[in-house]
Amino acid sequence: MRLVAGALVLLLAACGPQANAPEAPTTEQALAHVDALIALVESGGASRICDFGGPTCHDSVDPLDPRAFPTTRPKITSVRLVPRVDHPDGTWSSAYVRVELCGLDGHGQTYHSEMMVYWNRGRIVSTEPAYWLGLGIADGPVVGAPGGPPQPCVG
């Protein structure tokens, strides 16, 4: 089941001048972050994934079911830069790299997940580092169920 994390978009919106909005990590930096996160999970360290997450990580992953930890490496199906956006009311949304992954969780269920990889207080972090939970990113203010049946994991 894919959940949409609409609050994540709001998390990145902040007040202040455009100069305070950080640029996104490079694609190479974002992929290195995701690869290190995957390596942590593969080495049995999935309980420490919030070391790679943003400030609200523990709110979205506690408690984790160790039986659901994936035993196979996910496929990265898409990587794209989402630029910084200045809003008419003077607020802005930070730039980030959107990484989409899919694979099988520890129960053998297919997941499709989306991660925002961004700068936070001088370090690269990601939303929803528990990539096997199948969480997504809402691109707008309306949150709803994804359309249609889950797609096969290809990439």
Sine and cosine of phi, psi and omega as CSV:
sin_phi,cos_phi,sin_psi,cos_psi,sin_omega,cos_omega
0.00,0.00,0.75,-0.66,-0.03,-1.00
-0.99,-0.15,0.82,-0.58,0.06,-1.00
-0.98,-0.21,0.52,-0.86,0.01,-1.00
-0.94,-0.34,0.81,-0.59,-0.05,-1.00
-0.99,-0.16,0.99,0.17,-0.04,-1.00
-0.92,0.40,-0.50,0.87,-0.02,-1.00
-0.91,0.42,-0.33,0.94,-0.02,-1.00
-0.90,0.44,-0.61,0.79,0.02,-1.00
-0.90,0.43,-0.65,0.76,0.02,-1.00
-0.93,0.38,-0.54,0.84,0.02,-1.00
-0.86,0.51,-0.61,0.80,-0.05,-1.00
-1.00,0.08,-0.19,0.98,0.04,-1.00
-0.99,0.12,0.68,-0.73,-0.02,-1.00
-0.53,-0.85,0.32,-0.95,0.04,-1.00
-1.00,0.04,0.44,-0.90,0.09,-1.00
0.79,-0.61,0.12,-0.99,-0.03,-1.00
-0.94,0.33,0.38,-0.93,-0.03,-1.00
-0.84,0.54,-0.52,0.85,-0.05,-1.00
-0.88,0.48,-0.38,0.92,0.00,-1.00
-0.99,0.13,-0.22,0.98,-0.03,-1.00
-0.98,0.17,0.89,-0.46,-0.03,-1.00
-0.95,0.32,0.44,-0.90,0.12,-0.99
-0.96,0.29,0.28,-0.96,0.06,-1.00
-0.97,0.25,0.41,-0.91,0.18,-0.98
-0.88,0.48,0.31,-0.95,0.11,-0.99
-0.94,0.34,0.30,-0.95,0.06,-1.00
-0.85,0.53,-0.66,0.75,0.00,-1.00
-0.89,0.45,-0.67,0.74,0.03,-1.00
-0.90,0.43,-0.67,0.74,0.00,-1.00
-0.90,0.44,-0.70,0.71,0.00,-1.00
-0.93,0.38,-0.57,0.82,0.07,-1.00
-0.90,0.43,-0.63,0.78,0.05,-1.00
-0.88,0.47,-0.76,0.65,-0.01,-1.00
-0.90,0.45,-0.65,0.76,0.02,-1.00
-0.89,0.45,-0.65,0.76,0.04,-1.00
-0.91,0.41,-0.61,0.79,0.06,-1.00
-0.90,0.44,-0.72,0.69,0.03,-1.00
-0.88,0.47,-0.67,0.74,0.02,-1.00
-0.88,0.48,-0.63,0.78,0.05,-1.00
-0.87,0.49,-0.72,0.69,0.01,-1.00
-0.90,0.44,-0.71,0.71,0.00,-1.00
-0.88,0.47,-0.49,0.87,-0.02,-1.00
-1.00,0.06,0.07,1.00,0.03,-1.00
1.00,-0.06,0.17,0.99,-0.05,-1.00
-0.99,-0.17,0.43,0.90,-0.08,-1.00
-0.84,0.54,-0.45,0.89,-0.01,-1.00
-0.93,0.36,-0.20,0.98,-0.01,-1.00
-0.96,-0.28,0.32,0.95,-0.08,-1.00
-0.89,0.46,-0.41,0.91,0.00,-1.00
-0.94,0.35,-0.15,0.99,0.17,-0.98
-0.88,0.47,-0.39,0.92,-0.01,-1.00
-0.98,-0.22,-0.08,1.00,-0.11,-0.99
-0.99,-0.12,0.19,-0.98,0.03,-1.00
-0.98,0.19,-0.13,-0.99,-0.11,-0.99
-0.88,0.48,-0.42,0.91,-0.03,-1.00
-0.97,-0.23,0.25,0.97,-0.08,-1.00
-0.81,0.59,-0.77,0.64,-0.07,-1.00
-0.88,0.47,-0.50,0.86,0.03,-1.00
-0.91,0.42,-0.49,0.87,-0.08,-1.00
-0.99,-0.13,-0.25,0.97,-0.08,-1.00
-0.88,-0.47,-0.22,0.98,-0.03,-1.00
-1.00,0.03,0.73,-0.69,-0.14,0.99
-1.00,0.07,0.50,-0.87,0.05,-1.00
-1.00,-0.06,0.63,-0.78,0.06,-1.00
-1.00,-0.01,0.95,-0.31,-0.04,-1.00
-0.86,0.51,-0.43,0.90,0.02,-1.00
-0.93,0.36,-0.34,0.94,-0.02,-1.00
-1.00,0.02,-0.15,0.99,0.00,-1.00
-0.85,0.53,0.75,-0.66,-0.02,-1.00
-0.92,0.40,0.53,-0.85,0.05,-1.00
-0.95,-0.32,-0.08,1.00,0.05,-1.00
-0.82,-0.57,0.47,-0.88,-0.03,-1.00
-0.93,0.37,0.69,-0.72,0.05,-1.00
-0.96,0.28,0.30,-0.95,0.12,-0.99
-0.99,-0.16,0.71,-0.70,0.11,-0.99
-1.00,0.02,0.88,-0.47,-0.10,-0.99
-0.98,-0.20,-0.29,0.96,-0.01,-1.00
-0.31,-0.95,0.61,-0.79,0.10,-1.00
-0.65,-0.76,0.81,-0.58,0.04,-1.00
-0.50,-0.86,0.54,-0.84,0.04,-1.00
-0.99,0.13,0.77,-0.64,0.10,-0.99
-0.95,-0.32,0.91,-0.41,-0.11,-0.99
-0.95,0.30,0.31,-0.95,0.09,-1.00
-0.89,0.46,0.60,-0.80,0.00,-1.00
-0.82,-0.57,0.78,-0.62,0.11,-0.99
-1.00,-0.09,0.79,-0.61,-0.03,-1.00
-0.99,-0.12,0.47,-0.88,-0.04,-1.00
-0.85,0.53,-0.43,0.90,-0.04,-1.00
-1.00,0.10,0.13,0.99,0.02,-1.00
1.00,-0.04,-0.09,1.00,0.07,-1.00
-1.00,0.03,0.15,-0.99,0.01,-1.00
-0.57,-0.82,0.36,-0.93,0.11,-0.99
-0.91,-0.41,0.75,-0.66,-0.05,-1.00
-0.93,0.38,0.44,-0.90,0.11,-0.99
-0.97,0.24,0.48,-0.88,0.05,-1.00
-0.40,-0.92,0.20,-0.98,0.12,-0.99
-0.97,-0.25,0.80,-0.59,0.01,-1.00
-0.99,-0.11,0.85,-0.52,0.00,-1.00
-0.90,-0.44,0.82,-0.58,0.04,-1.00
-0.95,-0.32,0.71,-0.70,-0.03,-1.00
-0.71,-0.70,0.32,-0.95,0.12,-0.99
-0.50,-0.87,0.31,-0.95,0.00,-1.00
0.13,-0.99,-0.34,-0.94,0.03,-1.00
-0.90,-0.43,0.73,-0.68,0.07,-1.00
-0.99,0.16,-0.04,-1.00,-0.04,-1.00
-0.91,0.41,-0.26,0.97,0.05,-1.00
-1.00,-0.07,0.03,1.00,-0.02,-1.00
0.99,0.14,0.23,0.97,0.00,-1.00
-1.00,-0.03,0.66,-0.75,0.04,-1.00
-0.96,0.30,0.67,-0.74,0.11,-0.99
-0.81,-0.59,0.46,-0.89,0.13,-0.99
-0.76,-0.65,0.85,-0.53,-0.07,-1.00
-0.77,-0.64,0.39,-0.92,0.09,-1.00
-0.79,-0.61,0.63,-0.77,0.01,-1.00
-0.77,-0.63,0.64,-0.77,0.19,-0.98
-0.99,-0.12,0.81,-0.59,0.07,-1.00
-0.93,-0.38,0.86,-0.52,-0.15,-0.99
-0.51,-0.86,0.19,-0.98,0.06,-1.00
-1.00,0.08,0.71,-0.71,0.09,-1.00
-0.62,-0.78,0.92,-0.38,0.03,-1.00
0.80,0.60,0.70,0.71,0.10,-1.00
0.99,0.10,0.11,0.99,0.06,-1.00
-0.69,-0.72,0.41,-0.91,0.01,-1.00
-1.00,0.08,0.77,-0.64,0.02,-1.00
-0.72,-0.69,0.14,-0.99,0.05,-1.00
-0.68,-0.73,0.51,-0.86,0.15,-0.99
-0.98,0.20,0.52,-0.86,0.09,-1.00
0.76,0.65,0.86,0.50,0.01,-1.00
-0.92,0.39,-0.22,0.97,0.11,-0.99
-0.99,0.15,0.95,0.30,-0.17,-0.99
-0.86,0.50,-0.36,0.93,-0.03,-1.00
-0.98,0.19,-0.06,1.00,0.02,-1.00
-0.98,0.19,-0.23,0.97,0.06,-1.00
0.96,0.27,0.58,0.81,0.00,-1.00
-1.00,0.02,0.48,-0.88,-0.03,-1.00
-0.82,-0.57,0.05,-1.00,-0.01,-1.00
-0.93,-0.38,0.78,-0.63,0.08,-1.00
-0.99,0.13,0.78,-0.62,0.02,-1.00
-1.00,0.07,-0.18,0.98,-0.02,-1.00
-0.61,-0.80,-0.05,-1.00,-0.06,-1.00
-0.97,0.25,-0.24,0.97,-0.02,-1.00
-1.00,-0.08,0.82,-0.57,-0.01,-1.00
-0.95,-0.31,0.74,-0.67,0.01,-1.00
-0.40,-0.92,0.08,-1.00,-0.01,-1.00
-0.95,0.32,0.55,-0.84,0.05,-1.00
-0.91,0.42,0.46,-0.89,0.00,-1.00
-1.00,0.07,0.66,-0.75,0.10,-0.99
0.98,0.20,0.14,-0.99,-0.01,-1.00
-0.95,0.30,0.36,-0.93,0.03,-1.00
-0.86,0.51,0.61,-0.79,0.02,-1.00
-1.00,0.04,0.43,-0.90,0.08,-1.00
-0.89,0.45,0.44,-0.90,0.00,-1.00
-0.99,0.12,0.97,-0.24,0.02,-1.00
-0.79,-0.61,0.46,-0.89,0.03,-1.00
0.14,-0.99,0.00,0.00,0.00,0.00
